[in-house]
C-alpha cells in the first residue's frame, strides 16, 4: 500500500462513514466540517487507545504477542486519521515523510535515504564525489 492509496481510500470513504447511531458522521463529503483540532483529537484518541494497550502489556495484563492484533488495529486507526488530518491541512504526507526522513538522515550522518518508490543505502567511503548512491531495493 502507498500513501496515495490510503489518501484515495480515505477520500472515497469519508462521505460514506457513519457514526455509532448509523447516521452520516460528516455533513461535508471531504471532512471539512471538522476542524483541524477535531481531526487532531481523532488521531490522539486512537494513539491513546494504543497507549492503553501498551500500558496493559507493561503491567503484565497481557503479553505483546497477545496484544499485537489489537495494537495493530489501533496503529492502523492512527495512520488513517493522521492521513485525513494531513489532507485537511493541505499536506502530502508521503512527500512530507520522505523530505523529513532525508533531512534527519543528513543531520545524524546516516547513509539511509528515502525516495518515492524505494530506499537506498550508500557508503560515503566508497562513493566518489558527485556519484549517485548505489541502489539497494527495500524488496
N, C-alpha and C positions, 0 to 999 in steps of 0.2 A: 504494500500500500504506500501511496505517496501523500505528501501534504496536500497536493492538488486534488487527489481523490477524496480525501477527508473533507476538504472545503466544499467540493461539489455535492457530496452526500449531505453535509450539514445544511447547505442552502436548499437542497431539494426537500429535506425532511422538516425544516423549520415551520413551513405553513401547515404541515400535517400533524405536528406534535400536539398531543392532548395532555391536559393536567390530570390529576388523580380522580377528578369527577367526570372525566370523559369530554370535557369542554376544550375548545381550542386554547392552547397555552399562550398564544400571541395574537394580538389584534393586527399586527403587520407581518406580512409574509417573510420579510428579511430580518425579523427580530429587533427592528429599530424601535419598537415600543418599550424595550428595556433599555435603561441607561447603561453606560459602561460600568457603573458601580454595581448594578444588578447582575450583569454578566460576570463581573469580578467575584461577587458573592457566590455565584453558582460554582465557579472554579474552586474557590476556597472551601465551600461546603463539601464538595467531593474530595478535596485534599484532606479535609478534616476527617471524613469517613475513612480514608486510607490511614491517616494517623491513628485513629482509634483502633483499627485492626492491628497496627504495629505495636501500639501500647499493650494490647492483649497478648501479642506474641512475647514482648519483653517481660511481662509479669508472669508468663508461664501458663496462661489460659489455653493456649494452643501453640502448635509448632508452626514454623514458617511453611513447611510442606502442607499442613492442614489449612492454613490461611491463604496460601498462594492463589487459589481460584477467586476468592473474594477480593483479595488485594489487586489482582489483575483487572477485575471489573472496575474497581474504584480508580485505578490509574487510567483506564480507558475513558471513564467519565471525565476525569480531569482534563485529558487531552482533547476530548470532544468540546467541552465548554471553553477551554483555552483557545481553540481554533475559532470558535464563534466570537469570543471576546476580541481576538486579534482582528477578525474580519470587521467587526463593528468599529474598531479603532483605525481601520484602513491599513492594517499591517499584513504583509505577506509573511506568514510565519515560517515557511520554508526558507525564503530568502533571508529573513532576519536571523534564523538559526545558523544558516551557512555563514553569513557575514560575522556574526558574533563568535562562532566556533573558531574561525580562522584568525580573528583578532586576538582571542585568548591564546591560541596556539603560538602565534607570533610573540606575544608578550611573555609567555612562560618558556619559550625556546623549544617547543615541541615540533617534531617533524611531521606530524599528522595534520592533513588539510582535508576539508570537505569541498566537494564540487557538486553540481546539481544532480549527477547520477552516479557518483562514486566517491570513495575516499582514497587518499594516497598517503603513502609514507615515503619519504626520501631521506637519503643520507647527506647531511651537509658536508661531510668529509669527502665523499666520493663524487660530489656534483661540482663540475667546473662552473665558474660564474656565468650566468646567462642561460644555462641549460635547464630545461624544464625538468621537474621531478619525474622519476620513473613511476609508472602506473602500476599499482597493486590493487586489483579489484577487491571489493569487500565481499564478493560472492564466494 
